[in-house]
Amino acid sequence: MQTRKNNRIKNFDYSSSGTYYITVCTKDKKNLFGSIVGAPNGRPFCRLSDYGKIVDEAINNIEKKYDRARVDKYIIMPDHIHLLLTFLPGGIGRPMGAPTIPNIVNQLKGYVSKKVGFSVWQKLYYDHIIRDQEDYDTKWKYIENNPMTWCERHGKLGEEEL
């Protein structure tokens, strides 16, 4: 049996204030959340499927459940999502407790899988601690340009082009 490498920083407090870049992929990289289509302004975007709309709802629930968490930017792609998530200092606490990256990702995954009716996600996810403004700007642009990058990698838009 293959042992998975732990990609978490040992002894790091994943509830500490700061900004995190998170990527979560679908199981087997299946295109469940929508398709990349063209737009009148020429910028491609992901037209969300019903599953993608559930993911959008789950992401928008993060700030409602965790008073210290702010979703700065996100994108839902056909087979993955990217989030820039900031934890603010302090906070009054909620019944859910202090937000942590693992808590938020696990809750998001569970919410979507329950609504969809089957397990949607791969087991692990990727996170990156944002180090400075340049790092933040780089991740922001990556999220912003992800539909265009998808087109460049896949060589075409989805079947639902506008």
Buried (B, 14 or more C-beta within 10 A) or exposed (E): EEEEEEEEEEEEEBBEEBBBBBBBBBBEEEBBBBBBBBEEEEEBBBBBBEBBBBBBEBBEBBBEBBBBBBBBBBBBBBBBBBBBBBBEEEBEEEEEEBBBBEBBBEBBBEBBBEBBEEBBBBEEBEBBBBEEEEBBEEBBEBBEBBBBEBBEEEEEBBEEEE
